[in-house]
């Protein structure tokens, strides 16, 4: 086992340590301990002191014993000179097993040493206080980078976990930074206690204490038996450890009293987290399985300074105004009902938007060589046995018996598309075959995980699967990337691509994986987007490209997918007749979606546009407002002409004053407000007001319809 220990540990063990000074904590953080008294339910919850007194000293003792042994071994290793190459080409001198990234940062500047959160050594993330092991390339990252930000939030999850464990004596489960890219959470088992906002001051006070102490993040490697001994009282950690491969290197981190199972890496010490806030608490199931233990999940956010935290909290307040659930109700787009949780009713106006999204994609399918298919909604479970989903995904499926046989509603379309490919003998001339399906999907999400349109049980996707030869993969991937780029530019999204490569557990041979990864890499580079590697994060059946979009409020979402799959075609024994008819080829399957879930994209766009839909997708494109009863018949005539031209138009035929009609039309987010009176009726024109403008102009009906057609064609 390689010995990888922190330089701080080496210095402390060899009696030459230098203490870290903690910066003064900002008011938002340090005042946590002076909050008003927590209500009795939170304050009077009995802490499991017996659990804490049993596990904390024991874990620290084992940690320090292993750490001391490994440090002793490390001291005996030769500290030969090494060369450290920086991104600008400069080379720094160092010593093997001694020099750390923090040492190099300090040589560059004091400011960098005080702000660098994490490093990358030969493209592998590396603790700032972890000694270098040989000649290497070194990069340093601050909070303004994705790597620095994610590391601060991951480390903040440990600070949160420490506060939760110390304050409530809970059994900690897992605590990552969130996949959405905003903050972090920690799951814990508390018995009957349900956490809520009343508990947050106490948790924040514990986090403030940890930050003030500038606790170093210290790292050791342990064997499976050592890990099991260290966490024997926590059944959740034991389960995680037992599921690890026998050859897997297990790492454990300590910060203050918290000793936690974690692969890391982490920030140098807790004082780098100078602003910390609990955001919300919710229930969760262990490993997302509804039949397992009920846990409490606390979400948090942190920053290296108070100013950024304050700005983020202001952003959250602003974002609340545009929550899709609020806007959906206000604009009469959709609603949910307790008789069908996780499945939404789309009202007439919401259905207009939903259908526009699908029609938009269908038009692109026609132009890009996709063929639409319709596949069944339920299958005998033997299909899911063949695909592997019965083994790995059954808990997330809705299953039922029909004539003593088990069936399941489909949670995805790919196995059904394999049956379509398998339906008859295929020729190489038919490839690539691009099958698209808007079929309804059902996934048995836990009730606590349901969240508006972004996490539902019933949904549709712009789902498609491309069957192609290995030689066609690169070109097909480039085609999908161009498709995604076209759609996201119309929506006004920016996005980034990450190539996720072979994970520890994978199916197939390395040669096939290497070829696939190389094809994806070349496709991204040819497309002209920066390449970000996400090593080891591919699916078990093939590498993938993760597409993360940013909306108008700079929030990140993952909607589109692009994954290569060698295993599903093999499981279904798919083949095609090669150019040499005596030979049979095996197709590669590309899973891809652009919108992803139409429901989720609907929610994202509603918030992205803040309820102000662009004309082409708007459910309220125009409204005709007659000034008086004398112009009502003309208003009805104008409405009919616009409707017959294919646009969504209403008429306000009430007897209210025109100013009131116009104001209400603006609040309802009509793109065009068409005012008509006797003058307009006499000339065959309309007075045009736009949603966000007080100005108006006069147009003929013909010119207005031409403008509508142009805006629809230009997607504005």
C-alpha positions as CSV (number, residue, x, y, z in Angstrom):
1,X,0.0,0.0,0.0
2,X,1.3,3.4,-0.9
3,X,1.7,5.7,2.0
4,X,-0.1,9.0,1.5
5,X,-0.1,11.2,4.6
6,X,-0.5,14.9,5.2
7,X,2.6,17.1,5.7
8,X,0.9,18.5,8.7
9,X,0.8,15.0,10.2
10,X,4.5,14.6,9.5
11,X,5.4,17.9,11.1
12,X,3.3,17.2,14.1
13,X,4.7,13.7,14.6
14,X,8.2,14.9,14.3
15,X,7.6,17.7,16.8
16,X,8.2,20.5,14.3
17,X,4.6,21.6,13.8
18,X,3.4,25.1,13.2
19,X,-0.1,25.9,14.2
20,X,-2.6,27.4,11.7
21,X,-4.1,30.7,12.5
22,X,-7.8,31.0,11.9
23,X,-9.2,34.0,10.2
24,X,-11.9,36.0,12.0
25,X,-15.2,34.6,11.1
26,X,-17.9,36.8,9.5
27,X,-21.0,37.8,11.4
28,X,-23.3,35.5,9.5
29,X,-21.2,32.5,10.6
30,X,-19.8,33.4,14.0
31,X,-23.1,34.7,15.3
32,X,-24.6,31.2,15.0
33,X,-23.7,30.5,18.6
34,X,-25.5,33.6,19.8
35,X,-28.9,32.8,18.2
36,X,-32.0,32.9,20.3
37,X,-32.8,29.7,22.2
38,X,-33.9,26.9,20.0
39,X,-37.5,25.8,20.6
40,X,-38.0,23.1,23.2
41,X,-38.5,20.2,20.6
42,X,-35.0,20.8,19.3
43,X,-33.3,21.8,22.5
44,X,-34.7,19.0,24.6
45,X,-34.0,16.1,22.2
46,X,-31.9,13.7,24.1
47,X,-28.4,13.3,22.6
48,X,-27.1,9.7,22.5
49,X,-24.2,10.4,24.8
50,X,-23.5,6.7,25.1
51,X,-23.0,6.3,21.4
52,X,-20.7,9.4,21.2
53,X,-18.6,8.3,24.2
54,X,-18.2,4.9,22.7
55,X,-17.4,5.8,19.1
56,X,-15.5,9.1,19.1
57,X,-12.6,8.2,21.3
58,X,-12.3,4.8,19.7
59,X,-12.2,6.1,16.2
60,X,-9.6,8.7,17.0
61,X,-7.5,6.2,18.8
62,X,-7.5,3.8,15.9
63,X,-6.9,6.7,13.5
64,X,-3.9,8.0,15.4
65,X,-2.4,4.4,15.8
66,X,-2.6,3.8,12.0
67,X,-1.4,7.3,11.3
68,X,1.6,6.9,13.6
69,X,2.6,3.6,12.0
70,X,2.3,4.9,8.5
71,X,4.3,8.1,9.4
72,X,7.0,5.9,10.8
73,X,7.2,4.0,7.5
74,X,7.1,7.2,5.6
75,X,10.0,8.7,7.4
76,X,12.2,5.8,6.3
77,X,11.5,6.4,2.6
78,X,14.1,8.3,0.6
79,X,13.3,11.9,0.1
80,X,14.9,12.3,-3.3
81,X,14.8,15.5,-5.3
82,X,11.8,15.9,-7.6
83,X,10.7,18.4,-10.3
84,X,7.2,19.9,-10.1
85,X,5.9,21.4,-13.4
86,X,3.4,24.2,-13.2
87,X,0.8,25.0,-15.9
88,X,2.9,28.0,-17.2
89,X,5.8,25.7,-17.7
90,X,7.8,26.8,-14.7
91,X,9.5,24.0,-12.8
92,X,9.9,24.0,-9.0
93,X,12.2,21.9,-7.0
94,X,11.0,19.6,-4.3
95,X,11.5,16.4,-2.3
96,X,9.7,13.2,-2.7
97,X,7.4,12.3,0.3
98,X,8.0,15.7,1.8
99,X,7.1,18.7,-0.5
100,X,3.4,19.4,-0.6
101,X,1.3,21.5,-3.0
102,X,0.8,24.0,-0.1
103,X,4.6,24.4,0.0
104,X,4.7,25.2,-3.8
105,X,1.7,27.6,-3.4
106,X,3.6,29.4,-0.6
107,X,6.7,29.8,-2.8
108,X,4.5,31.4,-5.5
109,X,2.8,33.9,-3.2
110,X,1.3,34.2,0.3
111,X,-2.1,35.1,-1.2
112,X,-2.2,31.9,-3.2
113,X,-1.3,29.8,-0.2
114,X,-4.1,31.5,1.7
115,X,-6.7,30.9,-1.0
116,X,-5.7,27.6,-2.8
117,X,-8.2,24.9,-1.8
118,X,-7.1,21.9,-3.7
119,X,-4.5,20.8,-6.3
120,X,-4.3,18.3,-9.1
121,X,-1.2,16.2,-9.5
122,X,-1.0,14.7,-13.0
123,X,-4.7,15.5,-13.4
124,X,-5.6,13.7,-10.1
125,X,-7.2,15.8,-7.3
126,X,-4.8,16.0,-4.4
127,X,-4.9,17.4,-0.9
128,X,-2.9,20.6,-0.5
129,X,-1.1,19.1,2.5
130,X,-0.4,15.7,1.0
131,X,3.2,15.0,0.1
132,X,4.1,14.6,-3.6
133,X,5.4,11.2,-4.6
134,X,7.6,12.0,-7.6
135,X,8.1,14.2,-10.6
136,X,4.7,15.6,-11.6
137,X,2.5,18.3,-13.1
138,X,0.8,20.5,-10.5
139,X,-2.2,22.7,-10.8
140,X,-3.7,24.8,-7.9
141,X,-7.4,25.7,-7.7
142,X,-9.2,28.4,-5.7
143,X,-12.9,28.7,-5.0
144,X,-13.5,30.4,-8.4
145,X,-12.9,27.1,-10.1
146,X,-15.3,24.1,-10.3
147,X,-12.7,21.9,-8.6
148,X,-12.1,24.4,-5.8
149,X,-15.7,25.1,-5.2
150,X,-16.7,21.4,-5.1
151,X,-13.9,20.6,-2.7
152,X,-14.9,23.4,-0.3
153,X,-18.5,22.2,-0.4
154,X,-17.5,18.5,0.1
155,X,-15.3,19.5,3.1
156,X,-18.2,21.6,4.4
157,X,-20.3,18.5,4.3
158,X,-17.8,17.0,6.8
159,X,-18.1,20.1,9.0
160,X,-21.9,19.7,8.8
161,X,-21.5,16.0,9.7
162,X,-19.3,16.9,12.7
163,X,-21.9,19.3,14.0
164,X,-24.8,16.8,13.5
165,X,-22.9,14.0,15.2
166,X,-21.7,16.2,18.1
167,X,-25.0,17.9,18.7
168,X,-27.4,15.0,18.2
169,X,-25.4,11.8,18.5
170,X,-26.7,10.6,15.1
171,X,-25.3,7.8,13.0
172,X,-23.8,9.5,9.9
173,X,-24.5,8.0,6.5
174,X,-23.2,9.9,3.5
175,X,-22.4,13.6,2.9
176,X,-21.5,14.8,-0.7
177,X,-21.6,18.1,-2.5
178,X,-24.9,18.1,-4.5
179,X,-25.0,17.0,-8.1
180,X,-26.7,20.2,-9.0
181,X,-23.6,22.0,-8.1
182,X,-25.0,24.2,-5.3
183,X,-23.8,23.3,-1.8
184,X,-23.9,19.9,0.0
185,X,-25.9,17.7,2.3
186,X,-25.4,15.1,5.0
187,X,-27.7,12.1,5.7
188,X,-27.9,10.8,9.2
189,X,-30.0,8.3,11.3
190,X,-31.7,10.0,14.3
191,X,-34.3,7.5,15.4
192,X,-37.6,9.3,15.8
193,X,-36.2,12.9,15.5
194,X,-37.3,14.9,12.5
195,X,-35.1,17.9,11.8
196,X,-36.5,21.2,10.8
197,X,-35.5,24.9,10.7
198,X,-35.6,25.1,14.5
199,X,-32.5,22.9,14.7
200,X,-30.4,25.0,12.3
201,X,-29.0,27.5,14.8
202,X,-27.6,24.7,16.9
203,X,-26.1,23.0,13.9
204,X,-24.6,26.3,12.6
205,X,-23.1,27.0,16.0
206,X,-21.4,23.6,15.9
207,X,-20.1,24.3,12.4
208,X,-18.8,27.7,13.5
209,X,-16.9,26.1,16.4
210,X,-15.3,23.7,14.0
211,X,-14.2,26.5,11.6
212,X,-12.9,28.6,14.4
213,X,-10.6,25.8,15.5
214,X,-9.0,25.5,12.1
215,X,-9.1,21.7,12.3
216,X,-6.8,20.1,9.7
217,X,-8.2,17.5,7.3
218,X,-5.9,14.5,7.9
219,X,-5.8,11.5,5.6
220,X,-4.9,7.8,6.1
221,X,-5.3,4.6,4.2
222,X,-6.8,1.6,5.9
223,X,-7.4,-2.0,5.2
224,X,-11.0,-3.3,5.0
225,X,-10.6,-5.0,8.4
226,X,-9.3,-1.8,9.9
227,X,-12.2,0.2,8.4
228,X,-14.7,-2.3,9.8
229,X,-13.2,-2.1,13.2
230,X,-13.2,1.7,13.1
231,X,-16.9,2.0,12.1
232,X,-18.3,-1.2,13.7
233,X,-21.0,0.8,15.7
234,X,-22.3,2.4,12.5
235,X,-24.2,-0.2,10.4
236,X,-24.5,2.3,7.5
237,X,-20.7,2.7,7.2
238,X,-20.2,-1.0,7.6
239,X,-22.6,-1.7,4.7
240,X,-20.6,0.7,2.5
241,X,-17.3,-0.9,3.5
242,X,-18.6,-4.4,2.8
243,X,-19.7,-3.4,-0.7
244,X,-16.3,-2.1,-1.6
245,X,-14.1,-4.3,-3.9
246,X,-11.5,-6.3,-2.0
247,X,-8.7,-4.5,-3.9
248,X,-10.1,-1.0,-3.3
249,X,-7.9,1.5,-1.4
250,X,-10.0,2.7,1.5
251,X,-9.3,6.2,2.8
252,X,-10.4,7.8,6.1
253,X,-10.3,11.5,6.9
254,X,-10.3,13.3,10.3
255,X,-11.2,16.9,11.1
256,X,-11.4,17.5,14.8
257,X,-13.5,14.9,16.5
258,X,-15.0,13.7,13.2
259,X,-13.4,10.5,11.7
260,X,-15.2,9.7,8.5
261,X,-15.0,7.2,5.7
262,X,-14.2,9.3,2.6
263,X,-12.2,9.2,-0.6
264,X,-11.5,13.0,-0.4
265,X,-9.7,15.1,-1.2
266,X,-10.3,18.1,1.1
267,X,-9.4,21.7,1.8
268,X,-6.4,22.3,4.1
269,X,-8.4,23.0,7.2
270,X,-11.9,24.0,8.4
271,X,-11.0,27.7,8.8
272,X,-11.2,28.1,5.0
273,X,-15.0,27.9,5.4
274,X,-15.8,31.3,6.7
275,X,-19.5,31.5,5.8
276,X,-21.9,28.6,6.5
277,X,-25.6,28.3,6.4
278,X,-28.2,25.4,6.7
279,X,-30.7,25.7,4.0
280,X,-33.4,23.0,4.6
281,X,-34.0,19.6,6.0
282,X,-35.9,16.7,4.6
283,X,-36.4,13.0,5.0
284,X,-34.6,10.4,2.8
285,X,-34.3,6.7,2.6
286,X,-31.0,4.9,3.0
287,X,-29.6,4.3,-0.5
288,X,-32.8,5.7,-1.9
289,X,-34.7,2.5,-1.2
290,X,-38.2,3.0,0.4
291,X,-38.0,-0.2,2.4
292,X,-34.8,0.8,4.1
293,X,-34.2,3.1,7.1
294,X,-35.7,6.6,7.2
295,X,-33.0,9.2,7.4
296,X,-32.8,13.0,7.9
297,X,-31.0,15.0,5.3
298,X,-29.7,18.5,6.0
299,X,-28.7,20.7,3.1
300,X,-26.2,23.5,3.5
301,X,-24.2,26.1,1.6
302,X,-20.8,27.6,2.4
303,X,-18.4,30.2,1.0
304,X,-14.9,31.5,1.7
305,X,-16.3,34.9,2.6
306,X,-19.5,36.4,4.0
307,X,-20.1,38.6,0.9
308,X,-20.6,35.6,-1.4
309,X,-22.9,33.9,1.1
310,X,-25.1,37.1,1.4
311,X,-25.3,37.3,-2.4
312,X,-26.3,33.7,-2.6
313,X,-29.1,34.1,0.0
314,X,-30.4,37.1,-1.9
315,X,-30.4,35.0,-5.0
316,X,-32.4,32.3,-3.3
317,X,-35.0,34.9,-2.3
318,X,-35.2,36.2,-5.8
319,X,-35.4,32.6,-7.2
320,X,-38.4,31.9,-5.0
321,X,-40.4,34.4,-6.9
322,X,-39.9,32.3,-10.1
323,X,-40.4,28.8,-8.6
324,X,-42.1,26.8,-11.4
325,X,-44.7,25.5,-9.0
326,X,-45.7,29.0,-8.1
327,X,-45.7,30.3,-11.7
328,X,-47.4,27.1,-12.9
329,X,-50.3,27.8,-10.6
330,X,-50.4,31.5,-11.3
331,X,-50.4,31.0,-15.1
332,X,-52.8,28.0,-14.9
333,X,-50.3,25.7,-16.6
334,X,-50.4,22.5,-14.4
335,X,-51.3,21.1,-11.0
336,X,-50.8,18.0,-8.9
337,X,-53.4,16.0,-7.0
338,X,-53.0,13.8,-3.9
339,X,-54.8,11.0,-5.7
340,X,-51.9,10.7,-8.2
341,X,-48.7,11.9,-6.5
342,X,-45.8,12.5,-8.8
343,X,-48.0,12.7,-11.9
344,X,-49.0,16.1,-13.1
345,X,-52.2,17.4,-14.7
346,X,-51.3,19.7,-17.6
347,X,-54.1,22.3,-18.1
348,X,-54.9,23.6,-21.6
349,X,-52.3,26.4,-21.5
350,X,-49.6,24.1,-20.1
351,X,-50.4,21.5,-22.7
352,X,-49.8,24.1,-25.4
353,X,-46.2,24.6,-24.1
354,X,-45.7,20.8,-23.7
355,X,-46.8,20.1,-27.2
356,X,-44.7,23.0,-28.6
357,X,-41.6,21.5,-27.1
358,X,-42.4,18.1,-28.6
359,X,-43.3,19.5,-32.0
360,X,-40.0,21.5,-32.0
361,X,-38.0,18.3,-31.4
362,X,-40.1,16.3,-33.9
363,X,-39.4,18.9,-36.6
364,X,-35.7,18.5,-35.8
365,X,-36.0,14.7,-36.0
366,X,-37.4,15.0,-39.5
367,X,-34.5,17.1,-40.6
368,X,-31.8,15.0,-38.8
369,X,-32.8,11.6,-40.0
370,X,-34.5,10.2,-36.9
371,X,-37.5,7.8,-37.2
372,X,-40.2,8.0,-34.6
373,X,-41.5,4.7,-33.1
374,X,-44.2,3.9,-30.5
375,X,-43.4,1.1,-28.1
376,X,-45.5,-0.6,-25.3
377,X,-45.9,0.9,-21.9
378,X,-45.6,-2.4,-20.0
379,X,-43.6,-5.6,-20.5
380,X,-43.3,-9.0,-19.0
381,X,-40.4,-8.8,-16.4
382,X,-38.4,-11.3,-18.5
383,X,-37.6,-8.4,-20.7
384,X,-36.1,-6.5,-17.8
385,X,-34.2,-9.7,-16.8
386,X,-32.6,-9.8,-20.2
387,X,-31.7,-6.0,-20.0
388,X,-30.4,-6.3,-16.5
389,X,-32.8,-3.7,-15.1
390,X,-34.7,-6.3,-13.0
391,X,-31.5,-7.0,-11.1
392,X,-30.4,-3.3,-10.7
393,X,-33.5,-1.2,-11.0
394,X,-36.5,-3.2,-10.0
395,X,-37.1,-1.2,-6.8
396,X,-37.6,1.9,-9.0
397,X,-40.2,0.2,-11.2
398,X,-44.0,-0.2,-10.8
399,X,-44.7,-4.0,-11.1
400,X,-47.9,-6.0,-11.0
401,X,-49.2,-9.5,-11.8
402,X,-51.3,-10.4,-14.9
403,X,-52.5,-14.0,-15.2
404,X,-49.9,-15.1,-12.6
405,X,-47.0,-13.5,-14.5
406,X,-45.1,-10.4,-13.4
407,X,-45.2,-7.3,-15.5
408,X,-43.7,-3.8,-15.1
409,X,-44.3,-0.3,-16.4
410,X,-41.4,0.8,-18.5
411,X,-39.0,3.3,-16.7
412,X,-37.0,3.7,-19.9
413,X,-37.3,2.9,-23.7
414,X,-34.0,1.3,-24.5
415,X,-35.0,-2.4,-24.0
416,X,-38.1,-1.9,-26.2
417,X,-35.9,-0.3,-28.9
418,X,-33.7,-3.4,-28.8
419,X,-36.7,-5.5,-29.6
420,X,-37.5,-3.3,-32.5
421,X,-34.0,-3.7,-33.9
422,X,-34.3,-7.4,-33.3
423,X,-37.6,-7.7,-35.0
424,X,-36.1,-8.8,-38.3
425,X,-32.7,-9.3,-39.9
426,X,-30.9,-6.0,-40.2
427,X,-28.3,-5.0,-42.9
428,X,-25.3,-2.7,-42.5
429,X,-27.1,-0.5,-45.1
430,X,-29.7,0.4,-42.5
431,X,-27.1,1.8,-40.1
432,X,-27.1,4.2,-38.5
433,X,-30.7,3.6,-37.3
434,X,-32.0,6.5,-35.2
435,X,-35.1,5.4,-33.3
436,X,-37.0,8.2,-31.4
437,X,-39.7,7.6,-28.8
438,X,-41.9,10.0,-26.8
439,X,-43.5,7.1,-24.8
440,X,-44.7,7.6,-21.3
441,X,-42.3,6.4,-18.6
442,X,-43.0,5.6,-15.0
443,X,-40.4,5.4,-12.2
444,X,-41.2,4.6,-8.6
445,X,-39.6,7.5,-6.9
446,X,-39.8,7.7,-3.1
447,X,-42.5,10.2,-2.0
448,X,-40.0,12.3,-0.1
449,X,-37.9,12.7,-3.3
450,X,-40.8,14.1,-5.4
451,X,-40.2,17.8,-6.2
452,X,-42.6,19.6,-8.6
453,X,-42.0,18.8,-12.2
454,X,-38.2,18.2,-11.6
455,X,-38.7,14.8,-9.9
456,X,-41.9,13.0,-10.9
457,X,-43.2,9.4,-11.3
458,X,-44.8,9.8,-14.7
459,X,-43.0,11.7,-17.5
460,X,-42.0,11.7,-21.2
461,X,-38.6,12.1,-22.7
462,X,-37.3,13.1,-26.1
463,X,-35.7,9.7,-26.0
464,X,-33.8,8.2,-28.9
465,X,-31.3,5.4,-29.5
466,X,-28.9,5.2,-32.3
467,X,-27.7,1.8,-33.5
468,X,-24.6,2.1,-35.5
469,X,-21.3,0.5,-36.4
470,X,-18.1,1.2,-34.4
471,X,-16.8,3.2,-37.4
472,X,-19.9,5.5,-37.3
473,X,-19.7,6.3,-33.5
474,X,-17.6,9.5,-33.9
475,X,-19.8,11.0,-36.6
476,X,-23.0,10.2,-34.8
477,X,-21.8,11.7,-31.5
478,X,-20.8,14.8,-33.4
479,X,-24.3,14.9,-34.8
480,X,-25.9,14.6,-31.4
481,X,-23.6,17.4,-30.0
482,X,-24.6,19.7,-32.8
483,X,-28.3,18.9,-32.1
484,X,-27.9,19.8,-28.5
485,X,-26.0,23.0,-29.3
486,X,-28.8,24.1,-31.7
487,X,-31.6,23.6,-29.1
488,X,-29.7,25.1,-26.2
489,X,-28.8,28.2,-28.1
490,X,-32.5,28.7,-28.9
491,X,-33.4,28.4,-25.2
492,X,-30.6,30.8,-24.2
493,X,-28.6,28.2,-22.2
494,X,-24.9,28.0,-21.9
495,X,-23.5,24.5,-21.3
496,X,-20.4,22.5,-20.7
497,X,-19.4,19.0,-21.6
498,X,-17.6,16.4,-19.5
499,X,-16.3,13.1,-20.7
500,X,-16.9,10.4,-18.1
501,X,-14.6,7.4,-18.6
502,X,-14.3,3.8,-17.5
503,X,-15.4,3.2,-13.8
504,X,-13.8,0.7,-11.5
505,X,-16.7,-1.7,-12.1
506,X,-17.3,-2.1,-15.9
507,X,-18.4,-4.7,-18.4
508,X,-16.6,-5.5,-21.5
509,X,-12.9,-5.4,-22.5
510,X,-10.5,-2.5,-22.1
511,X,-9.7,-2.3,-25.8
512,X,-13.4,-1.6,-26.7
513,X,-13.6,1.0,-23.9
514,X,-10.4,2.7,-25.0
515,X,-11.7,3.0,-28.6
516,X,-15.0,4.4,-27.4
517,X,-13.4,6.9,-25.1
518,X,-11.0,8.0,-27.9
519,X,-14.0,8.5,-30.3
520,X,-15.9,10.6,-27.8
521,X,-12.8,12.7,-27.1
522,X,-12.2,13.3,-30.8
523,X,-15.9,14.2,-31.3
524,X,-15.8,16.8,-28.5
525,X,-12.6,18.3,-29.7
526,X,-13.8,18.4,-33.3
527,X,-17.0,20.1,-32.0
528,X,-14.8,22.9,-30.6
529,X,-15.9,22.7,-26.9
530,X,-13.3,22.5,-24.1
531,X,-12.8,18.9,-22.9
532,X,-13.3,18.2,-19.2
533,X,-12.4,14.7,-18.1
534,X,-14.5,13.1,-15.4
535,X,-12.3,10.0,-14.8
536,X,-14.0,6.9,-13.6
537,X,-17.5,8.3,-13.7
538,X,-18.8,6.5,-16.8
539,X,-21.7,4.0,-16.7
540,X,-20.8,0.4,-16.2
541,X,-21.9,-0.4,-19.8
542,X,-20.0,2.4,-21.5
543,X,-18.5,5.9,-21.4
544,X,-20.7,9.0,-21.6
545,X,-20.7,12.7,-22.2
546,X,-22.4,14.7,-19.4
547,X,-24.0,17.9,-20.5
548,X,-24.5,20.6,-17.8
549,X,-26.6,23.6,-18.8
550,X,-26.7,27.0,-17.0
551,X,-29.9,29.0,-17.0
552,X,-30.5,32.8,-16.8
553,X,-29.9,32.7,-13.1
554,X,-26.7,30.7,-13.6
555,X,-28.1,27.6,-12.0
556,X,-26.8,24.3,-13.3
557,X,-28.9,21.4,-14.6
558,X,-28.2,18.1,-16.3
559,X,-30.8,17.5,-19.0
560,X,-29.3,16.1,-22.1
561,X,-27.6,12.7,-22.1
562,X,-25.2,11.0,-24.5
563,X,-24.0,7.5,-23.6
564,X,-22.4,4.7,-25.5
565,X,-23.6,1.2,-24.7
566,X,-21.9,-2.1,-25.7
567,X,-23.7,-4.3,-23.2
568,X,-27.4,-3.9,-24.1
569,X,-26.9,-5.0,-27.7
570,X,-24.9,-8.0,-26.4
571,X,-27.6,-8.9,-23.9
572,X,-30.2,-8.9,-26.6
573,X,-27.8,-10.6,-29.1
574,X,-28.3,-7.9,-31.6
575,X,-26.5,-8.2,-34.9
576,X,-26.6,-7.1,-38.5
577,X,-25.5,-8.5,-41.8
578,X,-22.1,-7.1,-42.7
579,X,-21.0,-6.0,-46.2
580,X,-19.7,-9.6,-46.5
581,X,-23.0,-11.3,-46.1
582,X,-21.4,-14.3,-44.5
583,X,-20.3,-12.1,-41.6
584,X,-22.4,-10.6,-38.7
585,X,-21.6,-7.3,-37.0
586,X,-22.5,-6.2,-33.5
587,X,-24.0,-2.7,-33.3
588,X,-23.1,0.0,-30.8
589,X,-26.0,1.6,-29.1
590,X,-26.0,5.3,-28.3
591,X,-28.5,6.5,-25.7
592,X,-29.3,10.2,-26.2
593,X,-31.8,12.9,-25.2
594,X,-31.7,16.6,-25.7
595,X,-34.5,17.9,-23.6
596,X,-34.4,15.0,-21.3
597,X,-37.6,14.7,-19.3
598,X,-40.1,17.1,-21.0
599,X,-41.6,17.8,-17.6
600,X,-38.3,18.7,-16.1
601,X,-37.3,20.9,-19.1
602,X,-40.8,22.6,-18.8
603,X,-40.0,23.5,-15.2
604,X,-36.4,24.7,-16.1
605,X,-37.7,26.9,-18.9
606,X,-40.5,28.4,-16.9
607,X,-38.0,29.5,-14.3
608,X,-35.3,30.4,-16.9
609,X,-37.7,32.8,-18.6
610,X,-39.2,33.9,-15.2
611,X,-42.7,33.2,-16.6
612,X,-42.2,35.4,-19.7
613,X,-42.4,32.8,-22.5
614,X,-40.8,33.7,-25.8
615,X,-43.4,34.2,-28.5
616,X,-42.8,30.9,-30.4
617,X,-43.5,28.7,-27.3
618,X,-45.9,31.0,-25.4
619,X,-49.3,29.7,-24.4
620,X,-50.6,33.2,-24.5
621,X,-49.3,34.8,-27.7
622,X,-51.9,37.5,-28.2
623,X,-55.1,39.0,-26.8
624,X,-57.5,41.3,-28.5
625,X,-58.9,44.1,-26.3
626,X,-61.8,46.1,-27.7
627,X,-62.1,49.7,-26.3
628,X,-65.9,49.6,-26.2
629,X,-68.9,47.5,-27.0
630,X,-69.0,49.1,-30.5
631,X,-65.7,47.4,-31.4
632,X,-66.4,44.0,-30.0
633,X,-67.5,42.4,-33.3
634,X,-64.3,43.7,-34.9
635,X,-62.3,42.2,-32.0
636,X,-64.0,38.8,-32.6
637,X,-63.1,39.1,-36.3
638,X,-59.5,39.8,-35.5
639,X,-59.3,37.0,-33.0
640,X,-60.7,34.5,-35.6
641,X,-58.2,35.6,-38.3
642,X,-55.3,35.2,-35.9
643,X,-56.6,31.8,-34.6
644,X,-57.1,30.6,-38.2
645,X,-53.5,31.5,-39.0
646,X,-52.4,29.1,-36.2
647,X,-51.6,31.3,-33.3
648,X,-52.9,31.3,-29.7
649,X,-55.2,34.3,-29.3
650,X,-57.8,35.4,-26.8
651,X,-60.3,38.3,-26.6
652,X,-61.2,40.3,-23.5
653,X,-64.9,41.1,-24.2
654,X,-65.7,42.3,-20.7
655,X,-67.0,45.8,-20.1
656,X,-63.9,46.9,-18.1
657,X,-62.0,50.0,-19.1
658,X,-59.2,49.5,-21.6
659,X,-56.4,50.5,-19.2
660,X,-57.6,47.7,-16.9
661,X,-57.7,45.2,-19.7
662,X,-54.2,46.1,-20.9
663,X,-52.7,45.9,-17.4
664,X,-54.2,42.5,-16.7
665,X,-53.0,41.2,-20.1
666,X,-49.5,42.3,-19.2
667,X,-49.6,40.6,-15.9
668,X,-50.9,37.4,-17.6
669,X,-47.8,37.6,-19.8
670,X,-49.5,37.9,-23.2
671,X,-46.8,38.7,-25.7
672,X,-49.0,40.9,-27.8
673,X,-51.8,43.1,-26.6
674,X,-54.0,44.2,-29.5
675,X,-56.2,47.2,-28.8
676,X,-59.1,47.9,-31.2
677,X,-61.6,50.7,-31.4
678,X,-63.8,52.2,-34.0
679,X,-60.9,53.7,-35.8
680,X,-59.1,50.4,-36.1
681,X,-62.4,48.7,-37.2
682,X,-62.8,51.3,-40.0
683,X,-59.2,50.8,-41.3
684,X,-58.8,47.1,-40.7
685,X,-55.9,47.6,-38.3
686,X,-54.9,47.0,-34.7
687,X,-53.0,49.0,-32.2
688,X,-50.1,46.8,-31.0
689,X,-48.7,46.9,-27.5
690,X,-45.9,44.5,-26.4
691,X,-45.8,42.8,-23.0
692,X,-42.9,44.7,-21.5
693,X,-43.3,48.1,-23.3
694,X,-45.6,51.1,-23.0
695,X,-45.0,52.0,-26.6
696,X,-47.5,51.0,-29.3
697,X,-47.7,50.9,-33.0
698,X,-50.5,50.5,-35.6
699,X,-50.4,47.5,-38.0
700,X,-52.6,45.8,-40.5
701,X,-53.7,42.3,-39.7
702,X,-51.6,41.0,-42.7
703,X,-48.5,42.7,-41.4
704,X,-49.1,41.5,-37.9
705,X,-49.5,37.9,-39.0
706,X,-46.2,38.2,-41.0
707,X,-44.5,39.4,-37.9
708,X,-45.9,36.4,-35.9
709,X,-44.7,34.0,-38.6
710,X,-41.2,35.6,-38.6
711,X,-41.0,35.4,-34.8
712,X,-42.0,31.8,-34.8
713,X,-39.4,30.9,-37.5
714,X,-36.7,32.8,-35.5
715,X,-37.7,31.3,-32.2
716,X,-38.2,34.6,-30.3
